[in-house]
Amino acid sequence: MSSDRRHKNKNIKKEYELEYVAEDVGNHITNLRTAAKMTRYQLALCTGLKESVIMRIEKGICEPKLNTLFRIINGLDMKPADFWKVFN
C-alpha cells in the first residue's frame, strides 16, 4: 500500500474518530485467509467473488459492502461473531 493511502486512512480515522478503517478489515481477512492456507483464488471460488475484488478489499483499496463481507466470512468457514472478535 502506498504511503499516500496510509496517510489518508490515518486522516480518516482522526477526522471521523474511527477506531478501524477498511485497511484494518482487509488486513484481518488476509491474516485469516493465510492462516487457513487459502489463496485469494481459492477464497474467490468459495465466495463467488472475483479474485481482484478480494485483493482490493485485503489491501484496503475499497470498502466492502456488508453482503460481500458475509460472503467472505462464509468462505473462510467462520461465524460473523468470530470474525469481529479481533476488533473488540
Buried (B, 14 or more C-beta within 10 A) or exposed (E): EEEEEEEBBEEEBEEEEEEEBBBBBBBBBBEBBEEEEBEBEBBBEBBEBEBEBBBBBBBBEEBBEEEBBBBBBBBBEBEEEEBBEEEE
